[in-house]
Amino acid sequence: MTHEDVIRQGKDDYFSQKGRYANPYPRGSEKFNAYERGWMQSLKSVKKPYPQVSGGSKSLADKYRSLPNWKGPGDSDD
């Protein structure tokens, strides 16, 4: 699997897992970082929250979005 394939997997998994982060690669590996990059790119492309998961807890994506300094697509880095 190429670096680009792993990024695409992360992007796709963000949507198929409804914002739940589950990186299948060993922490610190190149594939771990590539997967996370793809997942975060999808996260930043969508601003609406996912429905709450069972038990009323928020997905990791929704927790990330609720951080005070979160910036989404079109937000400046300044």
CNS distance restraints for C-alpha pairs under 8 A (distance, minus, plus):
assign (resid   1 and name CA) (resid   5 and name CA) 5.89 0.50 0.50
assign (resid   1 and name CA) (resid   6 and name CA) 6.81 0.50 0.50
assign (resid   2 and name CA) (resid   6 and name CA) 6.45 0.50 0.50
assign (resid   3 and name CA) (resid   7 and name CA) 6.42 0.50 0.50
assign (resid   3 and name CA) (resid  31 and name CA) 6.86 0.50 0.50
assign (resid   3 and name CA) (resid  34 and name CA) 6.46 0.50 0.50
assign (resid   4 and name CA) (resid   8 and name CA) 6.19 0.50 0.50
assign (resid   4 and name CA) (resid  34 and name CA) 7.76 0.50 0.50
assign (resid   5 and name CA) (resid   9 and name CA) 6.12 0.50 0.50
assign (resid   6 and name CA) (resid  10 and name CA) 6.28 0.50 0.50
assign (resid   6 and name CA) (resid  31 and name CA) 6.42 0.50 0.50
assign (resid   6 and name CA) (resid  34 and name CA) 5.89 0.50 0.50
assign (resid   6 and name CA) (resid  35 and name CA) 5.30 0.50 0.50
assign (resid   6 and name CA) (resid  38 and name CA) 7.62 0.50 0.50
assign (resid   7 and name CA) (resid  11 and name CA) 6.32 0.50 0.50
assign (resid   7 and name CA) (resid  34 and name CA) 5.04 0.50 0.50
assign (resid   7 and name CA) (resid  35 and name CA) 4.86 0.50 0.50
assign (resid   7 and name CA) (resid  36 and name CA) 7.46 0.50 0.50
assign (resid   7 and name CA) (resid  37 and name CA) 6.31 0.50 0.50
assign (resid   7 and name CA) (resid  38 and name CA) 4.31 0.50 0.50
assign (resid   7 and name CA) (resid  39 and name CA) 7.46 0.50 0.50
assign (resid   8 and name CA) (resid  12 and name CA) 6.08 0.50 0.50
assign (resid   8 and name CA) (resid  35 and name CA) 7.63 0.50 0.50
assign (resid   8 and name CA) (resid  38 and name CA) 6.00 0.50 0.50
assign (resid   9 and name CA) (resid  13 and name CA) 5.90 0.50 0.50
assign (resid   9 and name CA) (resid  35 and name CA) 6.60 0.50 0.50
assign (resid   9 and name CA) (resid  38 and name CA) 7.12 0.50 0.50
assign (resid  10 and name CA) (resid  14 and name CA) 6.24 0.50 0.50
assign (resid  10 and name CA) (resid  23 and name CA) 7.88 0.50 0.50
assign (resid  10 and name CA) (resid  34 and name CA) 7.65 0.50 0.50
assign (resid  10 and name CA) (resid  35 and name CA) 4.47 0.50 0.50
assign (resid  10 and name CA) (resid  36 and name CA) 6.25 0.50 0.50
assign (resid  10 and name CA) (resid  37 and name CA) 7.20 0.50 0.50
assign (resid  10 and name CA) (resid  38 and name CA) 4.48 0.50 0.50
assign (resid  10 and name CA) (resid  39 and name CA) 4.37 0.50 0.50
assign (resid  11 and name CA) (resid  15 and name CA) 7.18 0.50 0.50
assign (resid  11 and name CA) (resid  35 and name CA) 7.69 0.50 0.50
assign (resid  11 and name CA) (resid  38 and name CA) 4.46 0.50 0.50
assign (resid  11 and name CA) (resid  39 and name CA) 4.60 0.50 0.50
assign (resid  11 and name CA) (resid  40 and name CA) 7.52 0.50 0.50
assign (resid  11 and name CA) (resid  41 and name CA) 6.71 0.50 0.50
assign (resid  11 and name CA) (resid  42 and name CA) 5.29 0.50 0.50
assign (resid  12 and name CA) (resid  16 and name CA) 6.22 0.50 0.50
assign (resid  12 and name CA) (resid  39 and name CA) 7.60 0.50 0.50
assign (resid  12 and name CA) (resid  42 and name CA) 7.93 0.50 0.50
assign (resid  13 and name CA) (resid  17 and name CA) 5.55 0.50 0.50
assign (resid  13 and name CA) (resid  18 and name CA) 7.95 0.50 0.50
assign (resid  13 and name CA) (resid  39 and name CA) 7.07 0.50 0.50
assign (resid  14 and name CA) (resid  18 and name CA) 5.99 0.50 0.50
assign (resid  14 and name CA) (resid  19 and name CA) 4.99 0.50 0.50
assign (resid  14 and name CA) (resid  20 and name CA) 6.68 0.50 0.50
assign (resid  14 and name CA) (resid  21 and name CA) 7.04 0.50 0.50
assign (resid  14 and name CA) (resid  39 and name CA) 5.45 0.50 0.50
assign (resid  14 and name CA) (resid  42 and name CA) 6.42 0.50 0.50
assign (resid  14 and name CA) (resid  43 and name CA) 7.08 0.50 0.50
assign (resid  15 and name CA) (resid  19 and name CA) 6.24 0.50 0.50
assign (resid  15 and name CA) (resid  42 and name CA) 7.71 0.50 0.50
assign (resid  17 and name CA) (resid  21 and name CA) 7.65 0.50 0.50
assign (resid  18 and name CA) (resid  50 and name CA) 6.57 0.50 0.50
assign (resid  18 and name CA) (resid  59 and name CA) 7.96 0.50 0.50
assign (resid  19 and name CA) (resid  43 and name CA) 7.40 0.50 0.50
assign (resid  19 and name CA) (resid  50 and name CA) 7.02 0.50 0.50
assign (resid  19 and name CA) (resid  59 and name CA) 5.95 0.50 0.50
assign (resid  19 and name CA) (resid  60 and name CA) 6.49 0.50 0.50
assign (resid  19 and name CA) (resid  61 and name CA) 5.10 0.50 0.50
assign (resid  19 and name CA) (resid  62 and name CA) 7.58 0.50 0.50
assign (resid  20 and name CA) (resid  59 and name CA) 5.59 0.50 0.50
assign (resid  20 and name CA) (resid  60 and name CA) 5.87 0.50 0.50
assign (resid  20 and name CA) (resid  61 and name CA) 6.79 0.50 0.50
assign (resid  21 and name CA) (resid  39 and name CA) 7.79 0.50 0.50
assign (resid  21 and name CA) (resid  60 and name CA) 6.40 0.50 0.50
assign (resid  21 and name CA) (resid  61 and name CA) 7.66 0.50 0.50
assign (resid  23 and name CA) (resid  32 and name CA) 6.67 0.50 0.50
assign (resid  23 and name CA) (resid  35 and name CA) 6.77 0.50 0.50
assign (resid  23 and name CA) (resid  36 and name CA) 7.08 0.50 0.50
assign (resid  24 and name CA) (resid  32 and name CA) 7.46 0.50 0.50
assign (resid  25 and name CA) (resid  29 and name CA) 7.14 0.50 0.50
assign (resid  25 and name CA) (resid  31 and name CA) 6.16 0.50 0.50
assign (resid  25 and name CA) (resid  32 and name CA) 4.88 0.50 0.50
assign (resid  25 and name CA) (resid  35 and name CA) 7.97 0.50 0.50
assign (resid  26 and name CA) (resid  31 and name CA) 7.79 0.50 0.50
assign (resid  26 and name CA) (resid  32 and name CA) 6.05 0.50 0.50
assign (resid  27 and name CA) (resid  32 and name CA) 5.80 0.50 0.50
assign (resid  28 and name CA) (resid  32 and name CA) 6.25 0.50 0.50
assign (resid  28 and name CA) (resid  33 and name CA) 6.93 0.50 0.50
assign (resid  29 and name CA) (resid  33 and name CA) 6.48 0.50 0.50
assign (resid  30 and name CA) (resid  34 and name CA) 6.14 0.50 0.50
assign (resid  31 and name CA) (resid  35 and name CA) 5.97 0.50 0.50
assign (resid  32 and name CA) (resid  36 and name CA) 6.18 0.50 0.50
assign (resid  33 and name CA) (resid  37 and name CA) 6.08 0.50 0.50
assign (resid  34 and name CA) (resid  38 and name CA) 6.37 0.50 0.50
assign (resid  35 and name CA) (resid  39 and name CA) 6.18 0.50 0.50
assign (resid  36 and name CA) (resid  40 and name CA) 6.02 0.50 0.50
assign (resid  37 and name CA) (resid  41 and name CA) 6.16 0.50 0.50
assign (resid  38 and name CA) (resid  42 and name CA) 6.46 0.50 0.50
assign (resid  39 and name CA) (resid  43 and name CA) 6.25 0.50 0.50
assign (resid  40 and name CA) (resid  44 and name CA) 6.10 0.50 0.50
assign (resid  41 and name CA) (resid  45 and name CA) 6.31 0.50 0.50
assign (resid  42 and name CA) (resid  46 and name CA) 6.73 0.50 0.50
assign (resid  43 and name CA) (resid  47 and name CA) 7.71 0.50 0.50
assign (resid  43 and name CA) (resid  61 and name CA) 6.49 0.50 0.50
assign (resid  44 and name CA) (resid  71 and name CA) 7.59 0.50 0.50
assign (resid  44 and name CA) (resid  72 and name CA) 4.93 0.50 0.50
assign (resid  44 and name CA) (resid  73 and name CA) 5.86 0.50 0.50
assign (resid  45 and name CA) (resid  72 and name CA) 6.76 0.50 0.50
assign (resid  45 and name CA) (resid  73 and name CA) 5.76 0.50 0.50
assign (resid  46 and name CA) (resid  72 and name CA) 7.70 0.50 0.50
assign (resid  46 and name CA) (resid  73 and name CA) 7.96 0.50 0.50
assign (resid  47 and name CA) (resid  65 and name CA) 7.70 0.50 0.50
assign (resid  47 and name CA) (resid  72 and name CA) 6.87 0.50 0.50
assign (resid  49 and name CA) (resid  61 and name CA) 7.82 0.50 0.50
assign (resid  49 and name CA) (resid  62 and name CA) 5.80 0.50 0.50
assign (resid  50 and name CA) (resid  59 and name CA) 7.44 0.50 0.50
assign (resid  50 and name CA) (resid  62 and name CA) 7.04 0.50 0.50
assign (resid  52 and name CA) (resid  56 and name CA) 5.62 0.50 0.50
assign (resid  52 and name CA) (resid  57 and name CA) 6.14 0.50 0.50
assign (resid  52 and name CA) (resid  58 and name CA) 5.51 0.50 0.50
assign (resid  52 and name CA) (resid  59 and name CA) 6.97 0.50 0.50
assign (resid  53 and name CA) (resid  57 and name CA) 5.90 0.50 0.50
assign (resid  53 and name CA) (resid  58 and name CA) 6.49 0.50 0.50
assign (resid  53 and name CA) (resid  59 and name CA) 6.93 0.50 0.50
assign (resid  58 and name CA) (resid  62 and name CA) 5.89 0.50 0.50
assign (resid  58 and name CA) (resid  63 and name CA) 6.25 0.50 0.50
assign (resid  59 and name CA) (resid  63 and name CA) 6.32 0.50 0.50
assign (resid  60 and name CA) (resid  64 and name CA) 6.08 0.50 0.50
assign (resid  61 and name CA) (resid  65 and name CA) 6.20 0.50 0.50
assign (resid  62 and name CA) (resid  66 and name CA) 6.26 0.50 0.50
assign (resid  63 and name CA) (resid  67 and name CA) 6.86 0.50 0.50
assign (resid  64 and name CA) (resid  70 and name CA) 7.17 0.50 0.50
assign (resid  65 and name CA) (resid  70 and name CA) 5.84 0.50 0.50
assign (resid  66 and name CA) (resid  70 and name CA) 7.11 0.50 0.50
assign (resid  71 and name CA) (resid  75 and name CA) 5.66 0.50 0.50
assign (resid  71 and name CA) (resid  76 and name CA) 7.76 0.50 0.50
assign (resid  71 and name CA) (resid  77 and name CA) 7.96 0.50 0.50
